[in-house]
Amino acid sequence: MLLPYSIYRTGGSAGLPPYMTFVLYQQTFPYILPMKPVLIIQNHEIESPGTIGDYLSERQMPFEIVHPWRGDKVPTGENHLAAIAMGCPLSVNDTPNYEHLKHVYVFVADTVRHNRPYLGICFGAQLLARVLGAKVERNPVKEIGTFP
């Protein structure tokens, strides 16, 4: 969506015909709407999007949250602007033991293969590392994720 930035008329100056009207446009911040939604994959009940959802809402960016742990099907990603995979108390090494996490792994692999924007937080970053061939090991120091 474009909004008028300034409207002015020339008076024949600068070699332009007299009384020619110009309208300059500015792009609405920061995107032209409508846009594809951002896909947020919530991998566990206690790992909500939190301030990420707030950030997207404040910028009027649409987003969709799926909950694979509740049985939600993970979309292909082609109808989304980007994907964000949230944390999970499990390790990516536990993925083979949980059917819903296998689907998330396949989604991340497909996202990488198609060069789509992706942000992995905690478990989501472990998934990305594993998809890219990295070894994921237990951290000897306990960490509790991100907080505002």
Order of alpha helices (4+ residues) and beta strands (2+ residues): beta-beta-beta-alpha-beta-beta-alpha-beta-alpha
